[in-house]
Amino acid sequence: MNKTELAALVQKEGNVTKAQAQKIVDAIFNPAAGAIAQALKSGDTFAIAGFGTFKTRSRAARKGRNPRTGAEVTIPASTAAGFSAGKGLKDALKKKGK
């Protein structure tokens, strides 16, 4: 499912217009100004009970290799977004697999 398909689902389930559904999806998932991105940028976590938690994870600087030349390079430290599935989501996936 992509963002457009999610907006269509919100439109159908929420009984809203297509434009309203797109605004709702953007308000949550927009990478620059959405609720999840804003929480992570400010150092907070974004938790949805039963679904999961978005949080930042720090990656330390490390050594790597250029695959083309084999030369050793330093990969700088960075911060990445991470997601941990909640119990409700894990249970829903377990039931599907049975």
N, C-alpha and C positions, 0 to 999 in steps of 0.2 A: 504494500500500500504506500502510495506517495502522498504528498501534501494536498494535491488537488483531489485525490480520492477521499482523503480524510475530511476535507471541506465538504464534499458531496455527502458524506455520511452524517456530518454534523447538521447539514441542511435538512436532510431527510428526518433524522431522529429528533432534532431540535425544533422542527417546524419553523424554520427561519428562511430568509432569502439567501440566495447564493452569495451576495455581497456581505451579508451579515455573518454567514458561516466562515467566509474567508477571513474576515476581521477577527473572529474568535480564534481561529487556528493561528493566525499571525500573532495575536496577542500572547499566545503561549509559546509558539515554536520559532518565531522570527530570530535568526541568529544574532542580529544586531540589537534589537529592542524588545524581544519577547521576554516573558516572565522568567523562563528558565535561564536564559542568557544573563539577564539582569541580576538574578540571585547569585549565579556563579561568579560573575564579574565582581560583585561586592564581597565575595568570600563566604557567602551563605550556602546552605544546601537547599534543594527544592524537593520536598517529599510529598508524595501522594499516597496516603494510607492504603495499604493493600496492593498497590501497584508497584511502587519502587521509589528510589531516591537518586537524584542527580547530585553529584558533588565533584569538586575539583580534586585532582590528584597531581602531586608534584613528581616530576621525573628528574633525577639527578643527572648531572653532566656525565658523559661516558665516552669511551673510545669506540670508534667504529672503523670500517674499512670501505674505501671507495671500490665498488665492485668492478669498475672498468680498469682501474690502474692498480688496485691492491694497496694503495697508499693508506696509511693510518690517518684518520681525521678525528677531531674532537667534536662530538655532538653536544651542543650547549644544553643546559638545564632548561626545562620548560614546564608549563602547567597545562594539563589536559582535562577534559570533561570525562567523567566516568558515570556509570549507571549500575546500581545494584537492584536487582528485582526483589520485590516484596513478596511476602508469604502468599497473598491472594493470587498474584500472577504465577508464582511457582506452582501452586496447587492447581490452577487452571490448566497449565501446560502438562502437568503430570496426568490429569484426567484425560486429556486429549490423546496422550500416548498410549493409554491402555486399550 
